Amino acid sequence: MNQALLQTRLHASTERFVSIRRDIHAQPELGQNTRDTAALVAGLLEDWGYEVHTHIGGSGVVGVLRRGNGTKTLGLRADMDALPILERNGLPWASRREGVMHACGHDGHTATLLAAAEQLALHAQFDGTLNLIFQPDEEGLTGAKAMMEDGLFRRFPCDAVYAFHNMPGFPVGQAIIKSGAVMASSERVCITLTGRGGHGAMPERSIDPIPALAGIISALQTVVSRNIGVNDSAVVSIGQVHAGTAVNIIPETATLELSVRTLDPQLRDFVEQRIRTLVECQAASFGVTATIDYQLLAPVLVNTVTETQHLLNAARSALGSANIMDAVGLKAMGSEDFAWMLHEVPGCYFGLGNGTGEFNGCSVHNDHYDFNDELIPLGAACWVALVEDYLS
């Protein structure tokens, strides 16, 4: 499609999709419970002639559009869920559901893919099958896996799959694209220490798990600082600690929960082994027992080289070469459950600058954040260019 004509059409429809985005923002939904958003998405896709499938892995929606006789297939994914945050930005379209907020921009991701979906249905020229994937519960890191376990790629095969995320603090519409590992794995580690409870005045009759807890907290700080080289990346954060019910009672158990992030599968295995060794040995030194529940929530997100090149071609066409950021050395220790899709299908996940300022530039997961509506036509142009490039 001619880029000038595409931009004219997208800008002509921008006000409508900004309104859709703000409607989604005002009615945020959590986790798998994205039924209203999914119904809105499904209705629009049906209006534009897509073959629509709902309730995939819960509230997931897939819209299928076929053109020509080509056998190639392409998937584009947007996330739909919000966060349990009380919105405090005072904008006219702020959340009407107290304690729930689109503080990560998934409302904008959905609106952007819908804007592209309309153009693709009405005007795009391609040869093959396009699968538009609207996913619940990215924040809980379960939505992608739930859709896949419900047969996502078996029912809707994709030769490649793509997604994007807005990036506060970067210039509006600047594309951050690179191949290789771009986002970290995420693991939840739950540690339970068991001793013998008793009276606080008679500690000799107890086996106190709290000194063991304190020793483990200190020891865990060395996992990264004394074991990981400067060119590698890992994060071990202790997010929750629980022990005791009263000042004069030595508890029988104490627990702590960790968030662990790494950018390399081998490093991930090493960090797990190091955590297990430190916890078990520290616990034994205090005479308590330790149980460790180590859960992989999302693997390392890895962009494949060929698919990243397709996206680079599309972004240059849609945004101009000057807006493509050299992201070779950029590392992000956040996690994204789109990694599960890329674990099964080649593809690419990229960023688009959300701009600066009080609302567009502040961090995601912040109660003042807002998605930048200027991104809707820019992101949609990238999606249209990618479909026409990949399914040419």
Secondary structure, 3 states (H helix, E strand, C coil): CCHHHHHHHHHHHHHHHHHHHHHHHHCCCECCCCHHHHHHHHHHHHHCCCEEEEEECCCEEEEEEEECCCCCEEEEEEECCEECCCCCCCCCCCCCCCCCECCCCHHHHHHHHHHHHHHHHHCCCCCEEEEEEEECCCCCCCHHHHHHHCCHHHHCCCCEEEEEEEEECCCCCCEEECCEEEECEEEEEEEEEECECEECCCHHHCECHHHHHHHHHHHHCHHHHCCCCCCCCEEEEEEEEEECCCCCEECCEEEEEEEEEECCHHHHHHHHHHHHHHHHHHHHHCCCEEEEEEEEEECCEEECHHHHHHHHHHHHHHHCHHHEEECCCCCECCCCCHHHHHHHCCEEEEEEEEECCCCCCCCCCCCCCCCCCCHHHHHHHHHHHHHHHHCC
